[in-house]
Amino acid sequence: MIAKEVQPVLVAQPRGGVKLVEARYHNLTDDPHMFFVHYWAVGDAVSLAKAIRRAVDTTNVVPMPGGAA
């Protein structure tokens, strides 16, 4: 995700029982900076998918054609 999306994603995740393990970036010269997060969660697949979806919805990700809405 880009820098302005980091905080909304980090706020959305714990609400679904998903815990942040690590947030980082790899390249110093990319523009915009791309951040990566690593999470840990245990639970039923549907609940975890909904929690992840809430975080993805805070970003500017555009669903792929034919993908799940």
Predicted model as a PDB file, atoms N, CA, C, CB and O in Angstrom, pLDDT in the B-factor column:
MODEL        1                                                                  
ATOM      1  N   MET A   1       0.838  -1.157   0.000  1.00 89.00           N  
ATOM      2  CA  MET A   1       0.000   0.000   0.000  1.00 89.00           C  
ATOM      3  C   MET A   1       0.889   1.227   0.000  1.00 89.00           C  
ATOM      4  CB  MET A   1      -0.957  -0.006   1.199  1.00 89.00           C  
ATOM      5  O   MET A   1       2.079   1.137   0.300  1.00 89.00           O  
ATOM      6  N   ILE A   2       0.317   2.375  -0.335  1.00 90.00           N  
ATOM      7  CA  ILE A   2       1.101   3.608  -0.303  1.00 90.00           C  
ATOM      8  C   ILE A   2       0.993   4.233   1.086  1.00 90.00           C  
ATOM      9  CB  ILE A   2       0.619   4.607  -1.399  1.00 90.00           C  
ATOM     10  O   ILE A   2       0.151   3.836   1.892  1.00 90.00           O  
ATOM     11  N   ALA A   3       1.852   5.215   1.357  1.00 88.00           N  
ATOM     12  CA  ALA A   3       1.987   5.781   2.702  1.00 88.00           C  
ATOM     13  C   ALA A   3       0.664   6.246   3.291  1.00 88.00           C  
ATOM     14  CB  ALA A   3       2.950   6.933   2.675  1.00 88.00           C  
ATOM     15  O   ALA A   3       0.395   5.969   4.459  1.00 88.00           O  
ATOM     16  N   LYS A   4      -0.162   6.935   2.533  1.00 91.00           N  
ATOM     17  CA  LYS A   4      -1.406   7.463   3.105  1.00 91.00           C  
ATOM     18  C   LYS A   4      -2.425   6.366   3.419  1.00 91.00           C  
ATOM     19  CB  LYS A   4      -2.025   8.469   2.151  1.00 91.00           C  
ATOM     20  O   LYS A   4      -3.412   6.625   4.107  1.00 91.00           O  
ATOM     21  N   GLU A   5      -2.202   5.150   2.929  1.00 91.00           N  
ATOM     22  CA  GLU A   5      -3.120   4.039   3.195  1.00 91.00           C  
ATOM     23  C   GLU A   5      -2.715   3.214   4.415  1.00 91.00           C  
ATOM     24  CB  GLU A   5      -3.199   3.139   1.982  1.00 91.00           C  
ATOM     25  O   GLU A   5      -3.509   2.409   4.901  1.00 91.00           O  
ATOM     26  N   VAL A   6      -1.495   3.399   4.916  1.00 89.00           N  
ATOM     27  CA  VAL A   6      -0.986   2.563   6.001  1.00 89.00           C  
ATOM     28  C   VAL A   6      -1.845   2.686   7.255  1.00 89.00           C  
ATOM     29  CB  VAL A   6       0.457   2.936   6.322  1.00 89.00           C  
ATOM     30  O   VAL A   6      -2.313   1.672   7.773  1.00 89.00           O  
ATOM     31  N   GLN A   7      -2.062   3.882   7.750  1.00 90.00           N  
ATOM     32  CA  GLN A   7      -2.800   4.068   9.001  1.00 90.00           C  
ATOM     33  C   GLN A   7      -4.223   3.512   8.927  1.00 90.00           C  
ATOM     34  CB  GLN A   7      -2.848   5.543   9.359  1.00 90.00           C  
ATOM     35  O   GLN A   7      -4.627   2.804   9.850  1.00 90.00           O  
ATOM     36  N   PRO A   8      -5.010   3.795   7.874  1.00 89.00           N  
ATOM     37  CA  PRO A   8      -6.355   3.210   7.817  1.00 89.00           C  
ATOM     38  C   PRO A   8      -6.349   1.678   7.811  1.00 89.00           C  
ATOM     39  CB  PRO A   8      -7.074   3.710   6.585  1.00 89.00           C  
ATOM     40  O   PRO A   8      -7.227   1.055   8.408  1.00 89.00           O  
ATOM     41  N   VAL A   9      -5.381   1.079   7.152  1.00 87.00           N  
ATOM     42  CA  VAL A   9      -5.283  -0.388   7.140  1.00 87.00           C  
ATOM     43  C   VAL A   9      -4.941  -0.903   8.536  1.00 87.00           C  
ATOM     44  CB  VAL A   9      -4.214  -0.861   6.115  1.00 87.00           C  
ATOM     45  O   VAL A   9      -5.548  -1.866   9.006  1.00 87.00           O  
ATOM     46  N   LEU A  10      -3.984  -0.274   9.197  1.00 85.00           N  
ATOM     47  CA  LEU A  10      -3.589  -0.718  10.530  1.00 85.00           C  
ATOM     48  C   LEU A  10      -4.723  -0.570  11.538  1.00 85.00           C  
ATOM     49  CB  LEU A  10      -2.377   0.062  11.001  1.00 85.00           C  
ATOM     50  O   LEU A  10      -4.816  -1.355  12.482  1.00 85.00           O  
ATOM     51  N   VAL A  11      -5.571   0.410  11.351  1.00 85.00           N  
ATOM     52  CA  VAL A  11      -6.722   0.598  12.234  1.00 85.00           C  
ATOM     53  C   VAL A  11      -7.797  -0.446  11.941  1.00 85.00           C  
ATOM     54  CB  VAL A  11      -7.300   2.018  12.076  1.00 85.00           C  
ATOM     55  O   VAL A  11      -8.447  -0.928  12.868  1.00 85.00           O  
ATOM     56  N   ALA A  12      -7.994  -0.800  10.691  1.00 84.00           N  
ATOM     57  CA  ALA A  12      -9.054  -1.739  10.308  1.00 84.00           C  
ATOM     58  C   ALA A  12      -8.762  -3.163  10.749  1.00 84.00           C  
ATOM     59  CB  ALA A  12      -9.255  -1.709   8.811  1.00 84.00           C  
ATOM     60  O   ALA A  12      -9.689  -3.890  11.105  1.00 84.00           O  
ATOM     61  N   GLN A  13      -7.515  -3.580  10.738  1.00 80.00           N  
ATOM     62  CA  GLN A  13      -7.186  -4.981  10.983  1.00 80.00           C  
ATOM     63  C   GLN A  13      -7.530  -5.504  12.376  1.00 80.00           C  
ATOM     64  CB  GLN A  13      -5.750  -5.178  10.751  1.00 80.00           C  
ATOM     65  O   GLN A  13      -8.161  -6.557  12.461  1.00 80.00           O  
ATOM     66  N   PRO A  14      -7.161  -4.844  13.468  1.00 76.00           N  
ATOM     67  CA  PRO A  14      -7.444  -5.425  14.782  1.00 76.00           C  
ATOM     68  C   PRO A  14      -8.939  -5.619  15.057  1.00 76.00           C  
ATOM     69  CB  PRO A  14      -6.851  -4.549  15.854  1.00 76.00           C  
ATOM     70  O   PRO A  14      -9.312  -6.464  15.870  1.00 76.00           O  
ATOM     71  N   ARG A  15      -9.780  -4.855  14.396  1.00 73.00           N  
ATOM     72  CA  ARG A  15     -11.228  -5.000  14.581  1.00 73.00           C  
ATOM     73  C   ARG A  15     -11.715  -6.387  14.175  1.00 73.00           C  
ATOM     74  CB  ARG A  15     -11.970  -3.938  13.778  1.00 73.00           C  
ATOM     75  O   ARG A  15     -12.760  -6.840  14.644  1.00 73.00           O  
ATOM     76  N   GLY A  16     -10.973  -7.056  13.316  1.00 73.00           N  
ATOM     77  CA  GLY A  16     -11.353  -8.393  12.878  1.00 73.00           C  
ATOM     78  C   GLY A  16     -10.522  -9.485  13.522  1.00 73.00           C  
ATOM     79  O   GLY A  16     -10.571 -10.634  13.083  1.00 73.00           O  
ATOM     80  N   GLY A  17      -9.753  -9.150  14.560  1.00 79.00           N  
ATOM     81  CA  GLY A  17      -8.932 -10.144  15.228  1.00 79.00           C  
ATOM     82  C   GLY A  17      -7.643 -10.461  14.508  1.00 79.00           C  
ATOM     83  O   GLY A  17      -7.008 -11.475  14.799  1.00 79.00           O  
ATOM     84  N   VAL A  18      -7.240  -9.616  13.571  1.00 84.00           N  
ATOM     85  CA  VAL A  18      -6.015  -9.825  12.807  1.00 84.00           C  
ATOM     86  C   VAL A  18      -4.924  -8.969  13.446  1.00 84.00           C  
ATOM     87  CB  VAL A  18      -6.213  -9.467  11.284  1.00 84.00           C  
ATOM     88  O   VAL A  18      -5.107  -7.767  13.643  1.00 84.00           O  
ATOM     89  N   LYS A  19      -3.795  -9.586  13.765  1.00 86.00           N  
ATOM     90  CA  LYS A  19      -2.719  -8.887  14.462  1.00 86.00           C  
ATOM     91  C   LYS A  19      -1.567  -8.555  13.511  1.00 86.00           C  
ATOM     92  CB  LYS A  19      -2.208  -9.736  15.632  1.00 86.00           C  
ATOM     93  O   LYS A  19      -1.145  -9.380  12.701  1.00 86.00           O  
ATOM     94  N   LEU A  20      -1.080  -7.340  13.633  1.00 84.00           N  
ATOM     95  CA  LEU A  20       0.060  -6.895  12.833  1.00 84.00           C  
ATOM     96  C   LEU A  20       1.334  -7.556  13.352  1.00 84.00           C  
ATOM     97  CB  LEU A  20       0.192  -5.347  12.868  1.00 84.00           C  
ATOM     98  O   LEU A  20       1.601  -7.547  14.554  1.00 84.00           O  
ATOM     99  N   VAL A  21       2.108  -8.123  12.451  1.00 88.00           N  
ATOM    100  CA  VAL A  21       3.401  -8.697  12.795  1.00 88.00           C  
ATOM    101  C   VAL A  21       4.504  -7.720  12.406  1.00 88.00           C  
ATOM    102  CB  VAL A  21       3.604 -10.065  12.095  1.00 88.00           C  
ATOM    103  O   VAL A  21       5.451  -7.507  13.164  1.00 88.00           O  
ATOM    104  N   GLU A  22       4.376  -7.123  11.210  1.00 88.00           N  
ATOM    105  CA  GLU A  22       5.437  -6.256  10.719  1.00 88.00           C  
ATOM    106  C   GLU A  22       4.895  -5.333   9.633  1.00 88.00           C  
ATOM    107  CB  GLU A  22       6.618  -7.088  10.182  1.00 88.00           C  
ATOM    108  O   GLU A  22       4.046  -5.727   8.834  1.00 88.00           O  
ATOM    109  N   ALA A  23       5.393  -4.109   9.615  1.00 86.00           N  
ATOM    110  CA  ALA A  23       5.121  -3.167   8.524  1.00 86.00           C  
ATOM    111  C   ALA A  23       6.474  -2.630   8.074  1.00 86.00           C  
ATOM    112  CB  ALA A  23       4.141  -1.992   8.975  1.00 86.00           C  
ATOM    113  O   ALA A  23       7.294  -2.229   8.900  1.00 86.00           O  
ATOM    114  N   ARG A  24       6.706  -2.623   6.759  1.00 88.00           N  
ATOM    115  CA  ARG A  24       8.011  -2.182   6.262  1.00 88.00           C  
ATOM    116  C   ARG A  24       7.927  -1.757   4.804  1.00 88.00           C  
ATOM    117  CB  ARG A  24       9.050  -3.295   6.423  1.00 88.00           C  
ATOM    118  O   ARG A  24       6.909  -1.941   4.137  1.00 88.00           O  
ATOM    119  N   TYR A  25       9.013  -1.189   4.338  1.00 85.00           N  
ATOM    120  CA  TYR A  25       9.138  -0.887   2.914  1.00 85.00           C  
ATOM    121  C   TYR A  25      10.515  -1.340   2.459  1.00 85.00           C  
ATOM    122  CB  TYR A  25       8.921   0.638   2.627  1.00 85.00           C  
ATOM    123  O   TYR A  25      11.436  -1.459   3.267  1.00 85.00           O  
ATOM    124  N   HIS A  26      10.651  -1.591   1.170  1.00 83.00           N  
ATOM    125  CA  HIS A  26      11.887  -2.161   0.641  1.00 83.00           C  
ATOM    126  C   HIS A  26      12.768  -1.152  -0.084  1.00 83.00           C  
ATOM    127  CB  HIS A  26      11.562  -3.280  -0.286  1.00 83.00           C  
ATOM    128  O   HIS A  26      13.992  -1.198   0.036  1.00 83.00           O  
ATOM    129  N   ASN A  27      12.171  -0.265  -0.816  1.00 82.00           N  
ATOM    130  CA  ASN A  27      12.937   0.622  -1.689  1.00 82.00           C  
ATOM    131  C   ASN A  27      12.887   2.059  -1.188  1.00 82.00           C  
ATOM    132  CB  ASN A  27      12.410   0.546  -3.124  1.00 82.00           C  
ATOM    133  O   ASN A  27      11.828   2.561  -0.811  1.00 82.00           O  
ATOM    134  N   LEU A  28      14.018   2.697  -1.189  1.00 81.00           N  
ATOM    135  CA  LEU A  28      14.078   4.091  -0.751  1.00 81.00           C  
ATOM    136  C   LEU A  28      13.728   5.058  -1.862  1.00 81.00           C  
ATOM    137  CB  LEU A  28      15.449   4.411  -0.219  1.00 81.00           C  
ATOM    138  O   LEU A  28      13.398   6.214  -1.598  1.00 81.00           O  
ATOM    139  N   THR A  29      13.797   4.595  -3.113  1.00 85.00           N  
ATOM    140  CA  THR A  29      13.618   5.515  -4.227  1.00 85.00           C  
ATOM    141  C   THR A  29      12.287   5.351  -4.961  1.00 85.00           C  
ATOM    142  CB  THR A  29      14.736   5.337  -5.194  1.00 85.00           C  
ATOM    143  O   THR A  29      12.036   6.071  -5.928  1.00 85.00           O  
ATOM    144  N   ASP A  30      11.426   4.422  -4.526  1.00 83.00           N  
ATOM    145  CA  ASP A  30      10.157   4.268  -5.229  1.00 83.00           C  
ATOM    146  C   ASP A  30       9.257   5.471  -4.943  1.00 83.00           C  
ATOM    147  CB  ASP A  30       9.455   2.951  -4.812  1.00 83.00           C  
ATOM    148  O   ASP A  30       9.336   6.073  -3.873  1.00 83.00           O  
ATOM    149  N   ASP A  31       8.427   5.805  -5.881  1.00 87.00           N  
ATOM    150  CA  ASP A  31       7.531   6.949  -5.744  1.00 87.00           C  
ATOM    151  C   ASP A  31       6.194   6.603  -6.393  1.00 87.00           C  
ATOM    152  CB  ASP A  31       8.149   8.231  -6.387  1.00 87.00           C  
ATOM    153  O   ASP A  31       6.118   6.511  -7.618  1.00 87.00           O  
ATOM    154  N   PRO A  32       5.167   6.416  -5.621  1.00 87.00           N  
ATOM    155  CA  PRO A  32       5.118   6.603  -4.164  1.00 87.00           C  
ATOM    156  C   PRO A  32       5.748   5.421  -3.435  1.00 87.00           C  
ATOM    157  CB  PRO A  32       3.668   6.792  -3.696  1.00 87.00           C  
ATOM    158  O   PRO A  32       5.894   4.337  -4.000  1.00 87.00           O  
ATOM    159  N   HIS A  33       6.124   5.642  -2.161  1.00 86.00           N  
ATOM    160  CA  HIS A  33       6.656   4.544  -1.335  1.00 86.00           C  
ATOM    161  C   HIS A  33       5.613   3.443  -1.245  1.00 86.00           C  
ATOM    162  CB  HIS A  33       7.049   5.046   0.094  1.00 86.00           C  
ATOM    163  O   HIS A  33       4.431   3.713  -1.027  1.00 86.00           O  
ATOM    164  N   MET A  34       6.049   2.207  -1.412  1.00 89.00           N  
ATOM    165  CA  MET A  34       5.157   1.055  -1.269  1.00 89.00           C  
ATOM    166  C   MET A  34       5.474   0.360   0.050  1.00 89.00           C  
ATOM    167  CB  MET A  34       5.306   0.064  -2.474  1.00 89.00           C  
ATOM    168  O   MET A  34       6.615  -0.033   0.295  1.00 89.00           O  
ATOM    169  N   PHE A  35       4.460   0.213   0.894  1.00 90.00           N  
ATOM    170  CA  PHE A  35       4.631  -0.425   2.195  1.00 90.00           C  
ATOM    171  C   PHE A  35       4.032  -1.829   2.157  1.00 90.00           C  
ATOM    172  CB  PHE A  35       3.974   0.421   3.316  1.00 90.00           C  
ATOM    173  O   PHE A  35       3.059  -2.088   1.450  1.00 90.00           O  
ATOM    174  N   PHE A  36       4.633  -2.723   2.931  1.00 90.00           N  
ATOM    175  CA  PHE A  36       4.200  -4.112   3.002  1.00 90.00           C  
ATOM    176  C   PHE A  36       3.870  -4.431   4.453  1.00 90.00           C  
ATOM    177  CB  PHE A  36       5.294  -5.082   2.444  1.00 90.00           C  
ATOM    178  O   PHE A  36       4.562  -3.971   5.362  1.00 90.00           O  
ATOM    179  N   VAL A  37       2.829  -5.209   4.677  1.00 87.00           N  
ATOM    180  CA  VAL A  37       2.467  -5.606   6.034  1.00 87.00           C  
ATOM    181  C   VAL A  37       2.369  -7.121   6.110  1.00 87.00           C  
ATOM    182  CB  VAL A  37       1.135  -4.951   6.466  1.00 87.00           C  
ATOM    183  O   VAL A  37       1.999  -7.791   5.146  1.00 87.00           O  
ATOM    184  N   HIS A  38       2.706  -7.635   7.265  1.00 89.00           N  
ATOM    185  CA  HIS A  38       2.601  -9.062   7.544  1.00 89.00           C  
ATOM    186  C   HIS A  38       1.673  -9.202   8.743  1.00 89.00           C  
ATOM    187  CB  HIS A  38       4.017  -9.719   7.816  1.00 89.00           C  
ATOM    188  O   HIS A  38       1.844  -8.518   9.752  1.00 89.00           O  
ATOM    189  N   TYR A  39       0.695 -10.087   8.630  1.00 86.00           N  
ATOM    190  CA  TYR A  39      -0.309 -10.267   9.674  1.00 86.00           C  
ATOM    191  C   TYR A  39      -0.339 -11.702  10.156  1.00 86.00           C  
ATOM    192  CB  TYR A  39      -1.685  -9.856   9.170  1.00 86.00           C  
ATOM    193  O   TYR A  39       0.173 -12.609   9.499  1.00 86.00           O  
ATOM    194  N   TRP A  40      -0.956 -11.896  11.328  1.00 88.00           N  
ATOM    195  CA  TRP A  40      -1.205 -13.224  11.868  1.00 88.00           C  
ATOM    196  C   TRP A  40      -2.637 -13.243  12.387  1.00 88.00           C  
ATOM    197  CB  TRP A  40      -0.176 -13.592  12.999  1.00 88.00           C  
ATOM    198  O   TRP A  40      -3.076 -12.314  13.065  1.00 88.00           O  
ATOM    199  N   ALA A  41      -3.353 -14.305  12.062  1.00 87.00           N  
ATOM    200  CA  ALA A  41      -4.719 -14.447  12.548  1.00 87.00           C  
ATOM    201  C   ALA A  41      -5.083 -15.924  12.597  1.00 87.00           C  
ATOM    202  CB  ALA A  41      -5.712 -13.664  11.652  1.00 87.00           C  
ATOM    203  O   ALA A  41      -4.597 -16.729  11.802  1.00 87.00           O  
ATOM    204  N   VAL A  42      -5.936 -16.255  13.533  1.00 88.00           N  
ATOM    205  CA  VAL A  42      -6.472 -17.603  13.658  1.00 88.00           C  
ATOM    206  C   VAL A  42      -7.975 -17.470  13.808  1.00 88.00           C  
ATOM    207  CB  VAL A  42      -5.836 -18.378  14.870  1.00 88.00           C  
ATOM    208  O   VAL A  42      -8.454 -16.662  14.604  1.00 88.00           O  
ATOM    209  N   GLY A  43      -8.713 -18.252  13.056  1.00 87.00           N  
ATOM    210  CA  GLY A  43     -10.167 -18.199  13.147  1.00 87.00           C  
ATOM    211  C   GLY A  43     -10.793 -18.822  11.929  1.00 87.00           C  
ATOM    212  O   GLY A  43     -10.117 -19.439  11.106  1.00 87.00           O  
ATOM    213  N   ASP A  44     -12.105 -18.651  11.821  1.00 89.00           N  
ATOM    214  CA  ASP A  44     -12.769 -19.224  10.656  1.00 89.00           C  
ATOM    215  C   ASP A  44     -12.500 -18.361   9.425  1.00 89.00           C  
ATOM    216  CB  ASP A  44     -14.287 -19.357  10.903  1.00 89.00           C  
ATOM    217  O   ASP A  44     -12.344 -17.144   9.521  1.00 89.00           O  
ATOM    218  N   ALA A  45     -12.451 -19.008   8.289  1.00 89.00           N  
ATOM    219  CA  ALA A  45     -12.032 -18.367   7.046  1.00 89.00           C  
ATOM    220  C   ALA A  45     -12.924 -17.193   6.664  1.00 89.00           C  
ATOM    221  CB  ALA A  45     -12.019 -19.377   5.925  1.00 89.00           C  
ATOM    222  O   ALA A  45     -12.427 -16.171   6.190  1.00 89.00           O  
ATOM    223  N   VAL A  46     -14.223 -17.319   6.859  1.00 91.00           N  
ATOM    224  CA  VAL A  46     -15.144 -16.250   6.454  1.00 91.00           C  
ATOM    225  C   VAL A  46     -14.910 -14.993   7.291  1.00 91.00           C  
ATOM    226  CB  VAL A  46     -16.611 -16.717   6.592  1.00 91.00           C  
ATOM    227  O   VAL A  46     -14.857 -13.891   6.745  1.00 91.00           O  
ATOM    228  N   SER A  47     -14.773 -15.144   8.584  1.00 88.00           N  
ATOM    229  CA  SER A  47     -14.532 -13.980   9.456  1.00 88.00           C  
ATOM    230  C   SER A  47     -13.205 -13.310   9.126  1.00 88.00           C  
ATOM    231  CB  SER A  47     -14.550 -14.402  10.936  1.00 88.00           C  
ATOM    232  O   SER A  47     -13.120 -12.083   9.080  1.00 88.00           O  
ATOM    233  N   LEU A  48     -12.172 -14.110   8.898  1.00 87.00           N  
ATOM    234  CA  LEU A  48     -10.868 -13.538   8.560  1.00 87.00           C  
ATOM    235  C   LEU A  48     -10.901 -12.849   7.198  1.00 87.00           C  
ATOM    236  CB  LEU A  48      -9.791 -14.626   8.569  1.00 87.00           C  
ATOM    237  O   LEU A  48     -10.300 -11.789   7.024  1.00 87.00           O  
ATOM    238  N   ALA A  49     -11.598 -13.442   6.235  1.00 87.00           N  
ATOM    239  CA  ALA A  49     -11.704 -12.818   4.913  1.00 87.00           C  
ATOM    240  C   ALA A  49     -12.423 -11.480   5.005  1.00 87.00           C  
ATOM    241  CB  ALA A  49     -12.441 -13.747   3.934  1.00 87.00           C  
ATOM    242  O   ALA A  49     -12.042 -10.524   4.329  1.00 87.00           O  
ATOM    243  N   LYS A  50     -13.458 -11.404   5.835  1.00 88.00           N  
ATOM    244  CA  LYS A  50     -14.179 -10.135   6.015  1.00 88.00           C  
ATOM    245  C   LYS A  50     -13.279  -9.088   6.657  1.00 88.00           C  
ATOM    246  CB  LYS A  50     -15.440 -10.345   6.874  1.00 88.00           C  
ATOM    247  O   LYS A  50     -13.334  -7.915   6.286  1.00 88.00           O  
ATOM    248  N   ALA A  51     -12.459  -9.493   7.609  1.00 86.00           N  
ATOM    249  CA  ALA A  51     -11.539  -8.559   8.265  1.00 86.00           C  
ATOM    250  C   ALA A  51     -10.498  -8.042   7.274  1.00 86.00           C  
ATOM    251  CB  ALA A  51     -10.841  -9.237   9.462  1.00 86.00           C  
ATOM    252  O   ALA A  51     -10.199  -6.848   7.246  1.00 86.00           O  
ATOM    253  N   ILE A  52      -9.958  -8.936   6.472  1.00 86.00           N  
ATOM    254  CA  ILE A  52      -8.981  -8.525   5.460  1.00 86.00           C  
ATOM    255  C   ILE A  52      -9.644  -7.612   4.437  1.00 86.00           C  
ATOM    256  CB  ILE A  52      -8.360  -9.758   4.761  1.00 86.00           C  
ATOM    257  O   ILE A  52      -9.053  -6.625   4.001  1.00 86.00           O  
ATOM    258  N   ARG A  53     -10.869  -7.943   4.058  1.00 87.00           N  
ATOM    259  CA  ARG A  53     -11.589  -7.124   3.071  1.00 87.00           C  
ATOM    260  C   ARG A  53     -11.796  -5.698   3.576  1.00 87.00           C  
ATOM    261  CB  ARG A  53     -12.948  -7.760   2.736  1.00 87.00           C  
ATOM    262  O   ARG A  53     -11.667  -4.745   2.808  1.00 87.00           O  
ATOM    263  N   ARG A  54     -12.120  -5.545   4.877  1.00 86.00           N  
ATOM    264  CA  ARG A  54     -12.278  -4.195   5.439  1.00 86.00           C  
ATOM    265  C   ARG A  54     -10.994  -3.397   5.285  1.00 86.00           C  
ATOM    266  CB  ARG A  54     -12.679  -4.266   6.925  1.00 86.00           C  
ATOM    267  O   ARG A  54     -11.037  -2.205   4.980  1.00 86.00           O  
ATOM    268  N   ALA A  55      -9.853  -4.040   5.492  1.00 87.00           N  
ATOM    269  CA  ALA A  55      -8.573  -3.349   5.341  1.00 87.00           C  
ATOM    270  C   ALA A  55      -8.316  -3.008   3.883  1.00 87.00           C  
ATOM    271  CB  ALA A  55      -7.429  -4.207   5.892  1.00 87.00           C  
ATOM    272  O   ALA A  55      -7.885  -1.896   3.579  1.00 87.00           O  
ATOM    273  N   VAL A  56      -8.573  -3.941   2.976  1.00 87.00           N  
ATOM    274  CA  VAL A  56      -8.354  -3.691   1.544  1.00 87.00           C  
ATOM    275  C   VAL A  56      -9.260  -2.553   1.065  1.00 87.00           C  
ATOM    276  CB  VAL A  56      -8.619  -4.981   0.713  1.00 87.00           C  
ATOM    277  O   VAL A  56      -8.858  -1.744   0.228  1.00 87.00           O  
ATOM    278  N   ASP A  57     -10.477  -2.497   1.596  1.00 90.00           N  
ATOM    279  CA  ASP A  57     -11.403  -1.443   1.186  1.00 90.00           C  
ATOM    280  C   ASP A  57     -10.935  -0.045   1.583  1.00 90.00           C  
ATOM    281  CB  ASP A  57     -12.761  -1.703   1.780  1.00 90.00           C  
ATOM    282  O   ASP A  57     -11.426   0.939   1.031  1.00 90.00           O  
ATOM    283  N   THR A  58      -9.999   0.066   2.526  1.00 89.00           N  
ATOM    284  CA  THR A  58      -9.470   1.377   2.886  1.00 89.00           C  
ATOM    285  C   THR A  58      -8.380   1.841   1.932  1.00 89.00           C  
ATOM    286  CB  THR A  58      -8.932   1.348   4.295  1.00 89.00           C  
ATOM    287  O   THR A  58      -7.903   2.972   2.036  1.00 89.00           O  
ATOM    288  N   THR A  59      -7.981   0.973   1.000  1.00 91.00           N  
ATOM    289  CA  THR A  59      -6.931   1.308   0.050  1.00 91.00           C  
ATOM    290  C   THR A  59      -7.546   1.682  -1.289  1.00 91.00           C  
ATOM    291  CB  THR A  59      -5.947   0.137  -0.114  1.00 91.00           C  
ATOM    292  O   THR A  59      -8.766   1.672  -1.448  1.00 91.00           O  
ATOM    293  N   ASN A  60      -6.695   2.008  -2.242  1.00 89.00           N  
ATOM    294  CA  ASN A  60      -7.136   2.381  -3.572  1.00 89.00           C  
ATOM    295  C   ASN A  60      -7.027   1.188  -4.534  1.00 89.00           C  
ATOM    296  CB  ASN A  60      -6.311   3.568  -4.091  1.00 89.00           C  
ATOM    297  O   ASN A  60      -6.804   1.366  -5.732  1.00 89.00           O  
ATOM    298  N   VAL A  61      -7.187  -0.019  -4.001  1.00 84.00           N  
ATOM    299  CA  VAL A  61      -7.117  -1.228  -4.824  1.00 84.00           C  
ATOM    300  C   VAL A  61      -8.350  -1.308  -5.724  1.00 84.00           C  
ATOM    301  CB  VAL A  61      -7.006  -2.500  -3.932  1.00 84.00           C  
ATOM    302  O   VAL A  61      -9.475  -1.085  -5.276  1.00 84.00           O  
ATOM    303  N   VAL A  62      -8.126  -1.626  -6.980  1.00 80.00           N  
ATOM    304  CA  VAL A  62      -9.229  -1.780  -7.925  1.00 80.00           C  
ATOM    305  C   VAL A  62      -9.397  -3.273  -8.183  1.00 80.00           C  
ATOM    306  CB  VAL A  62      -8.967  -0.988  -9.267  1.00 80.00           C  
ATOM    307  O   VAL A  62      -8.455  -3.929  -8.629  1.00 80.00           O  
ATOM    308  N   PRO A  63     -10.604  -3.833  -7.905  1.00 75.00           N  
ATOM    309  CA  PRO A  63     -10.813  -5.271  -8.134  1.00 75.00           C  
ATOM    310  C   PRO A  63     -10.571  -5.650  -9.586  1.00 75.00           C  
ATOM    311  CB  PRO A  63     -12.228  -5.673  -7.728  1.00 75.00           C  
ATOM    312  O   PRO A  63     -10.830  -4.872 -10.505  1.00 75.00           O  
ATOM    313  N   MET A  64     -10.071  -6.860  -9.767  1.00 78.00           N  
ATOM    314  CA  MET A  64      -9.853  -7.387 -11.112  1.00 78.00           C  
ATOM    315  C   MET A  64     -11.198  -7.726 -11.763  1.00 78.00           C  
ATOM    316  CB  MET A  64      -8.936  -8.639 -11.067  1.00 78.00           C  
ATOM    317  O   MET A  64     -12.121  -8.153 -11.070  1.00 78.00           O  
ATOM    318  N   PRO A  65     -11.323  -7.546 -13.067  1.00 82.00           N  
ATOM    319  CA  PRO A  65     -12.553  -7.922 -13.747  1.00 82.00           C  
ATOM    320  C   PRO A  65     -12.849  -9.411 -13.522  1.00 82.00           C  
ATOM    321  CB  PRO A  65     -12.452  -7.609 -15.256  1.00 82.00           C  
ATOM    322  O   PRO A  65     -11.963 -10.255 -13.648  1.00 82.00           O  
ATOM    323  N   GLY A  66     -14.085  -9.711 -13.195  1.00 75.00           N  
ATOM    324  CA  GLY A  66     -14.487 -11.091 -12.965  1.00 75.00           C  
ATOM    325  C   GLY A  66     -14.190 -11.584 -11.568  1.00 75.00           C  
ATOM    326  O   GLY A  66     -14.552 -12.709 -11.224  1.00 75.00           O  
ATOM    327  N   GLY A  67     -13.532 -10.762 -10.746  1.00 66.00           N  
ATOM    328  CA  GLY A  67     -13.224 -11.163  -9.376  1.00 66.00           C  
ATOM    329  C   GLY A  67     -14.437 -10.981  -8.477  1.00 66.00           C  
ATOM    330  O   GLY A  67     -15.454 -10.424  -8.889  1.00 66.00           O  
ATOM    331  N   ALA A  68     -14.317 -11.449  -7.260  1.00 61.00           N  
ATOM    332  CA  ALA A  68     -15.402 -11.312  -6.284  1.00 61.00           C  
ATOM    333  C   ALA A  68     -15.604  -9.851  -5.924  1.00 61.00           C  
ATOM    334  CB  ALA A  68     -15.107 -12.137  -5.017  1.00 61.00           C  
ATOM    335  O   ALA A  68     -14.641  -9.092  -5.807  1.00 61.00           O  
ATOM    336  N   ALA A  69     -16.829  -9.469  -5.752  1.00 56.00           N  
ATOM    337  CA  ALA A  69     -17.143  -8.071  -5.411  1.00 56.00           C  
ATOM    338  C   ALA A  69     -17.082  -7.831  -3.940  1.00 56.00           C  
ATOM    339  CB  ALA A  69     -18.506  -7.688  -5.919  1.00 56.00           C  
ATOM    340  O   ALA A  69     -17.319  -6.711  -3.486  1.00 56.00           O  
TER     341      ALA A  69                                                      
ENDMDL                                                                          
END                                                                             
